[in-house]
Amino acid sequence: MSQIMRTGNALPVVILLLVSDLAVAQATDCTPSDDSAVIKQAEQKLVLLQRMVGAGGPAKRVDDGDDAEAKQVLEQARNDATRASLVLDEGCGAEAVALATSGLSLASKAFALAKNRGPGSDAVYREVHGRTTSFLQSLEAQPPEARGIGDADITGMHRQIERAEQLAVSGDFAAATNLLKPVVDRLERRLVAIYDQKTVYYEKSFEGPEDEYEYLTQQYQGYQMVLDRFAGTKQPPHSAKQMYDKLLATAAGQASAAEGHAQASDWDTALAEMQEAVTNCERAMRLIGIGY
């Protein structure tokens, strides 16, 4: 703190830190829930919100623009994303859903405010193209019975993207963007509808405890690879740095303990420990804005 006080902008920094700490305290004052469907809904909405308010796409257009109101609204959406992540880590599904829903609404408002103040047509095309392909991938990752859009329509969307890409290559970015807009709008509406369905929760079946342990181990190792990949480029909020480091250390210890219990064929303990390690990795990923 003494180093901060020696800088010329000390007061705003101190105020920002105090406000951040207050937001964390308020965010974690919630009521935990055992409803797995609500928790799943909150996770899915939060992933969508984090994509929308991330550093690229339409959020970058707001950040790079000169619309002060849009910037303020987008910051509110990002705050909702951070608070939703924190309360979700506490198991408060209903509060996380409410915050994520609020954030999605605020993000859409910010993008609408800035739509006429963004960069050139080529940048607008790249932003819309990025959202379209990302949302389409998210839809295709859903179980077929949950997509709500048939295979023929999905194939048509791929073709529409290809046609837009051809127009962009020829330099007609405006026409390419116009081709993509109805596609991305439909995809976004469908994803929001899917995430609003509290019954969308899928269980994976296993042949035995060894099979389940292997699955969890691969999941843990995959998360570790992702976290290592973004180490240094994505950081948690200042107020959550200590929590982030603790989550990673705890997960590593739990995974190590699980391996020992698995070698001793104590599958109940091994599975519980590895599941906790996976959960702590997921919590850490949410803190740095990575969806899973």
Salt bridges, closest charged atoms under 4 A:
ASP63 OD2 - ARG78 NH2 2.88
ASP64 OD2 - LYS60 NZ 2.52
ASP66 OD1 - ARG117 NH1 3.07
ASP67 OD2 - ARG117 NE 3.46
ASP80 OD1 - ARG83 NH1 3.92
ASP89 OD1 - ARG283 NE 3.57
ASP89 OD1 - ARG286 NH2 2.39
ASP122 OD2 - ARG126 NH1 3.67
GLU127 OE1 - ARG61 NH1 2.40
GLU127 OE2 - ARG131 NE 2.73
GLU140 OE2 - HIS158 NE2 2.84
ASP151 OD1 - ARG147 NH1 3.91
ASP153 OD2 - ARG186 NH2 3.01
GLU165 OE2 - HIS129 NE2 2.78
GLU188 OE1 - ARG131 NH1 3.50
ASP196 OD1 - LYS45 NZ 2.74
ASP245 OD2 - LYS241 NZ 2.71
GLU273 OE1 - HIS261 ND1 2.83
